[in-house]
Amino acid sequence: MKRILYIGGFELPDKNAAAQRVISNGKALRSLGHDVMFVGLTKSVPKSFRYQNFECREIVYPEGKRAWISFLLSIREESKFIEEYNPDVLILYNYPAFKFLFLKNKYKNKIIIADVTEWYEASGLSLFSTIKRLDVWLRMKIIHPRINGLIVISDYLEAYYKNKVKKVINIPPLVDVDEEKWKSDKKQISMESYNLVYAGSPGAGNKDRLDLLISALEKVRIQTGKDIHIDIIGLTKQQYIINFGKAPIENLSAAYIHFHGRVSHSAALEYVKNADYSIFLRNNNLTNTAGFPTKFVESITAGTPVLTNASSNISDYFVKHSEIGYLIPSLAEADIASGIELAVSNSKEEVYRMKEYCSKSNLFFYNRYEKDFKDLLDG
C-alpha cells in the first residue's frame, strides 16, 4: 500500500472536468489498496473535507498579478500538505513548470508522477503568452521526461513520451458508473422531434465550433423538414454572440435553439440523458489532438450517442463500437449537415437501441484501467 498525494488545479468535488478525472483515477488507485488524498484549488475560503471517502484539502485560487506570481513560484502551501501527509507518491496534475521543478528537487525521495491532459498552444506576443509558452515547453519537453512516470490522456501524448519516460499509462477520462448521477430514469423520448444537446464551454480559442454546428443544423432543418431542436448548456445566447458573432444566430428561430447558460453538473447530465444525441465539433490542432473530450465520455456513460468529428483518438471508439454514434468526417458544412441528417434518419426505436448500448457499454468505468495503474506503481 502506498500513500498518494494528488495535487493540481482541480476544483473539488465536481466543479470542473479535472475534478471528475482525478476522483475517478483516485478510485482506481484506492481499489488497488492505496491511500489517496487530494489537494485542489478553490475560489472561496480553503477548507478540509471528505468527498466519496477521500481526504480533500484546498489551496486558494490566485487573484491579481502578485498572487499569480507567488502561486507560480512558491511551493509553501504544497510543502505544508506534503509534510503533514508524508506520501510515498506525488501525482501532479498539469502542474506549473517552476513549481514542478521545485517540488521535484525538494522531494527527491518521493515517487513523482505527472497527470498530463493537455498541450496548450499559447499564441500572441503578450507577456502572459510568452510566460505560458515557456511554462508549456519546460514542462512538456524538459521536466516530464525526467520523472518516474506519466498518466497521459491520449494516444498522441503516449506516442510522444513512450520512448522518453520509463512508465507511461494512457488513461482517458474515467467514471464510476455506480454513481447515482449516471443512472437513467428511462424517460420516454420524444416521438415528435429529434433533440440534440451541446453541454460544455467552447473554451479559449472556441475549441468547440458551435457556430459551424448551428449553421449546419439550420441547413438540415430546411432540407429535411424535420423538427430538430438543440439544447445548449454552458453559455447564454449573449455569450455565444461574444464568442462567435451575431451571424447566423440572430436570424434563426429561438423556437428550436435553446440556450440554458451555466448549470450544475448534475443538471447538465440530465439534459444529456434526455437528448437523442449529444454533439460537439472541434478544430484539428495540437491542443485538441493531445487532449481527450470529457463530454464524449460523459455522454456515452449517460446513455446518449455522440455526433462529433475526429479529435484526439476518439475515432478508435467509433471503429470498435459503431452504436455509440456517428463520426463526422470534417468540419465542412456539408459534412456536418450530412452527419446530422444521417442521425435523424434513424427511427426513434433505433435511437433508443443506441442509447441502451451506450448506457450498458461501461467503456470508461475506472475498473477497466486498474491494471494500468498497478503497472505504473509496481516496481
C-alpha positions, -999 to +999 in steps of 0.1 A: +000+000+000+013+035-009+002+068+003-005+091-027-010+128-027-027+141-058-022+179-063-035+202-091-058+228-104-090+207-100-119+222-081-134+196-059-158+180-055-171+183-091-167+219-103-146+211-134-136+183-157-103+180-139-120+171-106-141+144-124-109+129-138-088+128-106-115+114-084-121+085-108-083+079-110-083+080-072-109+053-071-089+031-094-058+036-071-078+030-040-092-002-054-056-014-056-052-008-019-035+026-020-045+056+002-052+087-018-055+124-006-063+153-029-052+189-028-071+211-052-079+248-058-108+269-046-121+304-054-136+307-019-122+300+016-099+270+016-113+241+037-107+205+046-134+179+038-141+143+028-156+135-006-165+100-016-144+088+013-113+107+002-095+133+023-095+166+004-077+199+010-077+232-009-053+260-019-068+294-026-070+303-063-048+333-070-063+367-079-042+395-092-007+396-107+011+395-074-008+365-062-003+347-096+035+353-094+036+339-059+014+309-070+036+301-099+069+302-080+061+292-044+056+257-031+050+267+005+013+255+005+021+223-012+050+216+012+027+221+041+004+193+029+033+170+019+049+173+053+015+166+070+006+136+049+040+122+042+031+105+009+052+079-009+039+092-043+032+127-056+009+129-086+010+165-101-019+173-124-009+197-153+014+214-128+031+248-134+067+242-145+087+261-119+066+247-090+070+213-105+108+217-106+109+230-070+088+201-057+108+175-077+141+188-063+129+192-027+112+158-025+137+136-043+128+106-020+092+106-034+079+089-065+070+118-088+043+112-114+026+137-137-010+135-149-009+151-183-042+160-200-032+190-222-007+206-245-018+241-250-006+264-278-002+299-265-005+324-293+003+361-293+033+382-281+020+394-248+039+388-216+013+363-205+016+344-237+054+344-235+053+330-200+027+304-209+048+292-239+079+289-216+059+271-190+045+246-215+079+240-232+097+235-199+070+211-185+064+190-216+099+188-230+122+191-200+105+181-168+082+152-178+110+131-194+129+133-160+103+120-136+092+085-125+061+081-146+032+097-165-005+093-167-015+107-201-049+112-216-044+105-253-026+083-279-008+114-291+008+120-257+015+083-252+033+082-285+053+113-277+065+101-243+067+063-247+104+063-255+112+092-232+097+080-199+101+046-183+065+042-173+036+058-193-001+048-190-028+061-213-059+068-193-089+086-209-114+105-186-129+078-164-161+075-145-177+055-117-208+040-134-222+030-100-227+066-090-264+076-090-258+105-114-252+081-143-284+062-138-313+070-161-349+071-151-359+058-185-380+088-196-399+082-228-380+100-256-400+124-277-415+108-308-424+142-324-389+158-326-352+150-326-334+166-297-297+173-297-276+187-268-243+205-265-230+206-229-198+223-222-179+255-229-163+265-262-132+274-242-102+296-252-100+299-289-135+285-294-123+249-293-159+237-298-173+251-331-208+259-321-211+284-350-205+256-376-229+233-358-258+258-357-253+268-394-254+231-405-283+224-382-304+251-399-295+236-433-307+202-422-340+215-408-347+232-442-337+203-463-354+175-444-384+194-429-378+175-396-384+191-362-349+192-348-341+210-315-308+217-297-302+225-260-270+245-255-257+241-220-228+261-206-233+295-222-261+320-228-271+335-262-253+367-253-221+347-245-225+329-278-226+362-297-195+375-278-176+343-289-189+338-324-207+370-335-243+376-344-244+357-377-262+334-382-277+332-347-297+365-349-316+352-379-325+318-365-356+308-346-354+307-309-381+280-311-355+253-317-323+267-303-325+267-265-297+284-245-296+275-209-264+291-196-243+276-169-260+249-148-248+224-122-230+193-134-259+171-124-284+193-143-262+192-174-262+154-172-300+154-171-301+174-204-276+149-219-296+118-208-328+132-222-314+140-257-314+117-287-278+127-295-251+149-280-230+169-304-197+188-304-172+198-331-136+206-326-108+222-347-079+199-356-050+214-336-023+204-311-045+213-281-074+191-292-052+163-305-032+160-273-063+162-251-094+140-248-130+153-247-146+147-213-181+154-229-176+124-251-171+101-221-199+116-201-224+114-230-218+077-236-218+069-199-251+088-196-266+067-224-266+092-252-249+085-286-225+112-299-221+132-331-186+146-335-156+149-357-123+130-352-104+148-325-078+132-302-081+094-306-119+091-303-123+077-338-109+044-324-140+040-302-164+045-332-145+018-351-149-007-322-184+004-311-204+017-341-235+020-319-221+049-299-230+075-326-216+089-358-182+103-367-184+134-389-155+133-415-147+170-414-158+205-403-171+214-438-207+224-435-218+197-460-202+170-439-216+183-406-251+185-422-248+150-436-238+137-402-268+153-386-291+142-414-279+106-410-285+106-373-321+120-376-329+095-404-329+068-377-363+058-363-368+066-326-367+029-319-332+028-334-322+058-314-334+041-282-314+010-291-282+031-295-289+048-261-293+014-245-260+003-260-242+034-247-255+031-212-246-006-209-211-003-225-192+008-194-164+019-218-149+043-193-156+026-160-125+031-139-122-006-130-112-014-166-080+005-160-069-008-127-041-029-142-026+001-159-024+019-126-009-012-110+018-013-136+026+023-131+032+019-093+047-015-092+085-019-090 
